[in-house]
Amino acid sequence: MNKYKSLAMNTAVFAVGSFGSKILMYLLTRLYTHNISSGDNSTKSLLESTANFLIPIVTLSIAEAVIRYGLDREFDKREVFTSACVTEIGGLIGLILLSPLLTLLPYTDGYVIYLVLYIAASSFRQLSSQFVRARGMVRLFALDGILATLSLFCFNVLFISVMHLGVMGFMLSVILSDLCSGIFLWITAKLWQFFNIRLYNSEITKMMLRFSIPMIPTAVLWIITGFSDRLFVRYMDGFAISPDVGDSAAGVYDAASKVPNLISMVSTIFFQAWNMSAITENNSKDRSNFYYRIFSAYQSIMFLAAAFTIALCKPLSLILIDSSKDAAYAMAYKYMPVLIIAVLMMSFNQFLSSIYTATKKTSHSFWTSLVAAVVNLVLNVILIYRYGVHGAVIATFVSYFVCYLIRIVDTRRLIPFKVHHMRFVLNLVILFAMSIAAILEPPYLIPFQAVLVIFMCVFNFSAIMQTVKKILRKD
């Protein structure tokens, strides 16, 4: 099987495994907005972001090293997995000892124990699922994604819709879902056979940590980039000129991010398969052409996905966000178009980060992420003060765009491959034209959006078809 076909097959497996689960996740958005006020939704979002912020710190991002070294045939998978488990257990013990410090965060009041359990359960599931993927068990990985989301949905319905536990119900749902997922993988993939404390290898651990530790600030910085938006929007109330700040505005901003995450869904499905191909093809003689073909098709597909999502953002907002109990949610669609483009830039950055992973240059991932985080923080202070949520949206896009500009230059020094810059620029200009129209809602909105979407389909058709031919080619 050629590498293009292998990538396509793995992507298809992840897509089948993810599609149903992602649909359920978007149904949860309506459940949250129907049962949780915009203010409490902001608290939920901050707790979730805090957990995601702490997970790479607590675990030393060791799960990222598991996929990299677990796929490498030079290393014993049992030693890799055992070393990763010991590292993660040590980090979780440290978290428990330092957990009283979490009370310093005002929004954690009453939720500290749940936050610790959330981090522990999510770390357990993350390590288990990454090792399953490193063993090439992509079908099991995909099945687990479906079952985990289904259990999350059921727990949310029980705790939030039936028992009306609000934010606490959300935390319990994630904890139980991740715990069940981790246990399921340990049983079905027989992970216990790969864990033996006698196989702990300090040299492999050091090697894995040299790879993963630079990814800790990378992961943290990306979370800060998204997390800081919500913090500034929520806590600049009383300081900003714009009235579009405070608890309610932060909750609306979080709800508005759900539709743009459709783009992230498409990207994540592909990235799970691509990351495996990038690692296994790292020493290939044809890797430059391979990267060129895949990145060109990937950009075209993502631009088209963004165009369709922008054109449909208002009806999607009406379907996914329930504003019947909190009218503030009704304006969420106004923030979606530029957020969609921001998430698109983030997806391109994610693709380019695979080059750092494949070449083991993870320190480059750190400093490029640092630039994005600094740009985001500075622009948040300036733009949210004057423009509220719209300022946060613009700051997010600019920070991701700056990171893309740096990475597209830096990564091509490591693996030279062609990029169609003019195609990128024209696609981006069209998306902004569609975004402005979607926000202003002129009377000719529908035909205007339709014409631009059709143009983008024609404009990006060749890049996609060139890669499709590679996939269909018989070896």
N, C-alpha and C positions, 0 to 999 in steps of 0.2 A: 504494500500500500504506500503511495507516495505521500510526502509530508503535507501537501495541500489537502489531500483526501483525508488523511489522519486527523488534521486539525478540524476539517469540516465535520467529520464523524463525531469527534469529541464535543464540538460545539453543539451539534444536534442533540447529543445525549444530555448535555447540561441544559439545553433549551427545553427539552421535553420534561426534564426533572424540575425545572424552575418555573415554567409557564403557569401551571396551576397554582403553585405556591405563591407566586407573585400576585396573581389575581386576588387570592385570599388576603394578601397583605394590603392591597388597595381597598378591599372591602372593610378592613379594620380602620382605615382612615375615616370612613363614614361612621363607624361605630364609636370611635374616639370623639369625633366632633359632635355626635348626637348626645353622648353621655357625659362628656367632660367639658367644662367651660373653657373659654379661650385662655383664662388666667391659669387654671390648673393644667391645661394642655402645655403651657409654657414650662411649668414645673416638671411635668413628665418628660418634655424634651431635654431640659437641662440635666435631669438625673440620667437619662439615656446617654447624653453627650459626655457626662462626667464618667460614666462607666466605660464608654469607648475610649475616653482619654486615658484612663488608668490601666486598662487591660494591657496595652503594649509595654507600659512601665513595669507593672507587676510581673508580667511573664517574660520580660526582656525580649519581646517579639520573637521568642524561640520557635513559634509555629511557622514563621517565615523561613527559618533555617531548615525546618523539617522538610518542607516541600523541595527546597533547593538541594539538600544533601540526601534526602530520601530517594530522589530520582537519579542521583549519581551512582552508577554501578560500582564505583571504587570504594564505597562505604558500606559497612554492614548495617542493614536496616534496623536490626535489634539494638545495636549500640547507639544509633542515631535516636531512636524512639525512647530508649531508656534514659539517655542523657537529657533529652528534652523534658521528659516527665519529671526527673529529679530537679531540674532547673525551675520548672513551673511550680512544683510543690514548695520549694524554698521561697519563691516570690509570694505565694499565697499566704504562707506563714508570716512573712514580713508585713503583708497587707493587714492581716488580723491584728498584729501587734500595734500597728500605727493607725488603725481605724478610728480611734477617738479624734484624730485630727480632722476627720471628715465633718465633724460637727461645726467647724469654723465656717463652712459654706452655709449661708442662710437658708437655701432651699432644700437642704438635706434633713431638716428638722423632722424627726419621726421616721426617717427612711434609711438611716445609716446601716442597720443590720441587713435590710433588703438590698442595699447597694453593694455590700460586701458579698452577699450570696449571689447577686446578679453577676458580679465580676468573676467569682469562682466558677459558676456554672457555665458562663460563656467561654471562659478560658479553657475549661475541660472539653467542651464541645469543639472549639476551634482547633485545639491540638489533635483531637481524635479524627476530625474530618480531614485535616490537612495530611495526616499520615495515611489515611485511606486513599486519598488522591495521589500521594507519592508512591503508593503501591500499584497505581494504575487501575484502581477499582472505581472507575468513573461512574458506572451504573449504580453502584451502591451509594456513592457520594450524592448522585442526583436523587435517588430514592429517599435518602435521609433528608434532603432538602424539602421534599414534598411532605414527608411525615412530620418534620419539625414545624413547618409552617401550619400544617393542619392542626397539630396539637396546640400551637400558639393561638390559633384562631379559636379553638374550642375553649381553651382556658380563659381567653379574653371575654368571650360571650358569657361564660359562667361567672367570672369575677366582676366584670364591669356591667354587663347588661342585666344579669340576673341578681347578683349580690350587691351591685352598686358600690363597689369598693374604690372606684375612681383610680387615682394614681397608684395606690397600693395594689389594686387589682392588676394593673399593667405590670408592675414589678414582679408580682407573684407569677404571672403568666409567662414572662420571659425566663424566670428562674426554673420553673418546672419544665417548660418546653426544652430548654437547653440541656437540662439534666437528663431528661428522657432520651434526647438525641444522643448524648454521649454514651449512655448505657447501651442503647441500641447498637451503636457502632462497635463498642467493646465486645458485645456478644456475637453479632453477625460476622464481623471481620476478624474475630478471635484475636483482638489486640493484646490480650493478656499473654499470648505466646511470644510477643515481641518485647515485653517488659520483664526484665530480670536485673535486679539491683547489682548482681555480680558482673553484669555486662556494662556497667557504667564506665565510660571511658573519658577521663579528664582531658585528654588531648583532643578528642573529637568535640567535647564540650567547649573547649577554648576556641577551636576552629569555628564552630557554629556561632559562638557568641561574638567573635570578630566580624562575622557576617551580619548577625542580627542586631547587635547593639547600635550601629549607625542607623538602623531602621526604627529604633525607638523614637528619637526626636522627629524622624520623618513622619511616622504615624501620628505622633502627638501634634506636630505642627499643622498637619492637614485637618485634624479635629479642631484645633484652635481656630483655624481659618473659618470653619463653619460654626463653631461654638461661640466665638467672640461676637458674631453678628447678633445672636440671640441675647447674649448678656448685655451688649450695648443697647439694643432696642428695648430690653426690659428695664434696665436700671438707669437710663438717661432721662427718664421721666422727671421733669422739674428743672432739667439743665438745658435740654435741647430747645431750639427755636421751633422745630417741627412738632405739631401735636400728635404725630403718628408714631408715638413711642409708648412704653409702659407694658404691663402684664398682658393686656388684651392684644396689643399690636404684636408682641412676641409670639403669642399663641397663633395669631393669624399667619404670621410669617412662617411658623413651623408647618401649619396646614398647607400653605401655598407651596412649600417645598416638595410635597408629595407627588404632584403631577410631574415636575421636572425629574423626579427620581425614576420615572419611566425610562428616561434616557440612560440613567445609571443602571437600570435593570438589564437593558440590552447590552451595555458595555460589560457588566459583571459576568453575564453568561458567556460572552466571547472570551473575556480575560482569563477565566478559569481554564479554558482549553488552551488559549494562546500562551500562557505562562509556562505550561508544560512543554509546548513545542519550542518556545524560545530557549529553554534550558537544554533540551535534548539536541537541538540543532545548533548549539553555540559554536561547535567546532566544524560545522559543515562548510565546505568550500563555496557553496552557493548561498550562504546565509545573507549576503547583502541584497541579492536579487529577491530572495525569499521575503526579507523584511520590506523591501520596496513594494512588492506585489500585495502583500497582506495589509500593510499600512495604508496604501492607496485605496484598496477596496473598503477597508475598515472606516476610513475617513468619509468616504462617499456614503456608505450605509448609515453612519451616525449622523451626517448632515441631513439626509433624507428623513431619518427618524425624528430629528429635532424639528424639521420643517412641518411634518405632519402633526407633531405634538403642539407646536405653537398655534397652528391653524385650528386645532381642536381644544385649546386650553380652557375656553369658557364652558363648553358643554361637559368636558371632563371634570371641571370644577363643580358643576351642578350635580354630577353623578356621585363624585367621591366625597364631597364636603357638604355636610348637613348644616345649613345655617338657620334652620327653623327655630332652634332654641337659643341661638346666639347670633344676632344679625351681623356682628363684626366679621364673621367668616364669609359673608357674601362678597366682600371686596378682594378676597384672596387671589382671584384670577388675574388681577391687575399686576401682581408681582411675578407671575409665572413666566412670561416670555423671556425676560432677560435672565432669570434663574435657569431656564432651560439651556440657554447658550452657555452660562457659567458651568453647568454640569457637563455640557458637551466638552468644554475645555478641560475639565477635570478628567474626563474619559480619555482624552488624548494624552494627558500627562500620565495617566495610569499605564497606557500602552508603552510610552517611552520609558517608564520606570522598569519595565520588564528587561530592558537592555542593561540597566544597572544590576538587576538580579542575575541575569545570565552571565555577565562578565565579572560578577562579584565586586562591582564598584559601588557598593551601597552608600559610601560616604557622599557620592555625588547626589544621590537621592536626598540626602539630608540637607546639603547646603542650598539646593534648588528649592526645596520645600521651605527652608528658612526665609528665603527672599520673598516667597509668596505670603508667608505668615506676617512678615513685617509690613509688607505693602498693604495687606488686608487690615491690620490693626490701625495703621496710620490713617487709611481712608475711612475706616469705620468712625473714628473720632471726628474727622472732618465732615463726612457726608451724612451720617446719621443725625448729627447735631442740627443740620439744616434741612435734610430731606426725609428723615425718619426711615421707614422700611425700604423705600425706594433707594435711599443712600446705601443701605446694607446690601441690597441686591447688586448695585453697581460696583461696590467695593469687592464683592465676591467674584464677579466676572473679571475685573481688572487684575486681581491677584492671581487667578488661575491663568489668565492670558499671558501675564508677564512670565510665569513659570514655564508655560509652553514655549515662549520665544527663547528662553534660556536653554531648555532641554532639547529643543529641536536642533540647536547648534551643538550642544555638548555631547549628546548621544551619538551623533553622526561622526564624531571623532573616534568613538569606540568601535562602532560598526557603521562604516560608510554605506548609505543607501539613498537613493533619489527621493526627492519630495517635490510635489507640484504646488509650489507656493502660490501661484496665481489662482489656481483652482480653489485653494484654501481661502484666499482673500475674497474672491467673488462669492463663494458660498456663505461666508460670514456676513458680507454686506447684505445679501438677500435675506438672511435670517434676521438681521437688525431691522430691515425694512418691514418684514412681517411682524416683528415684535412691536414696533411703533404703531402700526395699524391695529394690532390686537388690543393695545392699551387705549388708543384714542377712539376706536370703534367708529370709523367713518361709514357713511351709508353704502359705499361700494366695497365693504370689507370682504365679503364672501368671494366675489369674482376676482378681486385683487389677490387674495391669498391663494385661490385656486390656480391662477395663472403662474404665480411664482413657484408653487409646488410642482406643477407640470414642467416648468423650465428646469428646476433642479433635478427632476427625474431624468430628463433628457441629457442634461449636462453631466451627470454622474454615471450614466449608464455604462459607458465604455470601460471605466475603471473597474466596475463590479464584474462585467462580463469577462474581462481578461483573466481575472482570478477564477471565475467559474469554469472557464475552459481548462485551467490547470487542474482543477479538482476532478473534472470529468475525463481527463486524459487517461488512457489505458497505459499502464507501465509494461 
